[in-house]
Amino acid sequence: MAKKRYLKLEYSIFLFVLSGILLLVMPVSFENTRQAGFISKWNEKFNRVEYMFSVINAHVTDDIIRSMNKAKTHEEREAILLALVKPYLRINTDNRPKHYRPKYINGSRVYKGQTYFFDDFYFAENKSIVGIKDIKSEKADDALFIMMFDINGILPPNRWGKDIYGVSIFDGGKIEPFGFDLDMKELKKDCFETGISCSYYYKIGGGFEE
């Protein structure tokens, strides 16, 4: 009887330890699975957006080019680009996201005046959220616009490098993920500090279990 009680106690201790290990491992495993899903969706989104701009560029008219050149404010240029991409991304301009506040991957806020602060957000296909920002400068090689995509919309975590990614849009409809112009050391560092450059880091196969 004593031997049976001992074996029963030993088995109970084993189950207790195993349960503890599973409780520690499962949240990490779940988070990694979720992050892998976000990255997969981002790669799909980027490919679609890249194709979208190649189609738009092929069909852009002289009137659209003239309208863009005549536009005097950021808002006017953003409105023109919004009209171009709206049917492709199924953007809803009537119902805007409320109380939506993206953050950097480290949890800090994105403040007005910073490059990656967007004034307006829109619901788009698959309940995602899209932002458009005009950053036109005097340098011909600079991007004309930037766009951000929250892959799972208003659902958390709403952080750059987690479920939020973005692209720069250049003259001629060429697009590049944020971070494409950084070397690998800078790219990896920024990806895990702000999350902005994860857009490119994950596109080239960078790991997220750092």
N, C-alpha and C positions, 0 to 999 in steps of 0.2 A: 504493500500500500504506500509506503514511504517513497519507493522508487517511482510509482505512478504520479504521486503528488509533485515530486521533483521534476519529472518530465513535463507535467502540466504547467508548472511554474516557469520552466525553461521555455516552453512553447509560447506562453503568454508574454514573456519578456521579449522574445524574438518578434512577435507580432507588434508589440509596442514600439520597438526600435524601427521596424520596417515601416510602420505607419508614420513615424516621425520623419524618416528619410523621404517618404513619398510626399509629405506635406511641404518639405523644403524644396523638392525637385519639381513638383507639379506646376507651381506658379511660374517658375523660370521656363519650363518646357512650354507652357501655354503661351507665355509672352513671346517666346522665340517663334512659335508656330504662327501667332498673329502677325508678328513683324514680317515673317517670310511671305505671308499673304499680302500685306501692304506693298511689299517690294515687287511681288509678281504683278499686282494690279497697276503699280506705277509703270513698270516696263511696258505693259499693254497700253496704258494711257499715252505714254510717250510715243510709241509707234503710231498710234492713231492720230495724235496731234501733228506729228511730223508729216504724215501722209495728208492730213487736212490742209496744212499750209502749202504743200506742193500743189494741191488741187486749186486752192485759192489763188496762188501766184500765177498759175497757168490761165486763170480766167479773169484776172483783175483787169479792169477797164481803165481807159484814160480818165474817165470822169472820177473814178475812185481815187486815182493818183492825184488828180488836181484837187479834189476835196481834202485829201490828207495834207497836201502841201499848203493849202489855204487856211487850214485849221490853225487858229491862233492860241488855243488853250489846250492843256492836258485833257480836260473833260471832252472837248470836241474830237480830239484824236482817239480817245478811248471809246467814244460812242461809235465812231466809224469802224474800229476793229471789232467791237462787240457785235455790230450788225453783220459783219462778215462771218464771224465764227458761230453766231447764235444757232443757225439751222444745223450745223454739223455737230455741235455739242448739246443740242436740245436745251438751250439755256432759257430759263424762265425769268423774265425781267419784271413780272408783276408781283411775285412773292419772294421777298428777300430774306436771307437768314437773319434772325434776331439774336442779339446778345452773343454773337459769334466772335471770339477773341483768340486768334492763333497765338501760340507761344513758340519760343525757340526750344530746342530739344532739352536744354538744361532747365527749363521751366520759367525762364525770365520772359517778361512781356516784350512784344514788338511795339515800339513807340512810334507815334506819328512823327514824320520827318525822316525816319530811317528808310533805307532803300527798300526793305521788304515789308513795309507797312502799306496796306491796300485800303483805299477809302470805301470801296464798294465790293460786295460779294454777291454771287448769284448761284441759285440752285441749277444744277445741270443734270445730265444723264446719270442714271443709277444712283440718284440722291447725293451725288457728289457736289462739291462747292468749287466755284471758279472765281478767281480774281484777275482783273486786267489793270495794268498800270503803264501809262505812257512815261518814258524816260528819255525822250528825244534830246539829243545834245548836238553840239556843233561839229563833233568828230564823226566823220563818215563811217568809221569802222565800229563805232559803238552800237549797242543794241537800240532798237527803236521802242520796243515794249518788253515788259516781262509779264508772265502769267503764272499763277499758282493754282494748284489742284489739291483739294482735300479729298482723298480717295474715298473715305467713308462719311463725308458730309459733316453734319453737326455732332455726330457721335465722337466721344473722346478717342484718342488723347488730344487731338487738334494741335499737334506739335510738328514743327519742321523736322524732317528726317525720320519721323514715325509714320504719320498718315498724310503729311503735307509735303509736296514736291513742286518744283517749278522749272520754267524754261525762259531763256532770253530769246527774243525774236529780232532777227536782223533784216536789213534791206534784202529784198528778193525772196522773202519767206523762209529763209534758213533759220532753224531753231537749234539751240544747244541747251543741255541741262545745266542748271546752276553748278558751278565748280569745274566746268570743263577746261578752264584756263589755268587751273592750279596744278602744281606738281604733286606727286603722290603724298609726300610728307605733309604739305599744306592742306591737301584735300582731306586726308584722314583726320587731321587735327581739327579742321573746321567742322567736319561732319559730326564729330562727337562733342563739339562745344556749342555750336549754334544749330546744327542740323541742316543748314542751307545747302551745303555742298554734297549732302547725301544724295541729292538728285542725280549727280554724275557718278559719285562713288559707288552706289549700288547698281547703276546702269552698266558699269564695267566689271561687276562681279565682286565688289568689296564685301567683306564680311561684317555682320552686325553684332557678333558676340564678342565685343572687345571689352 
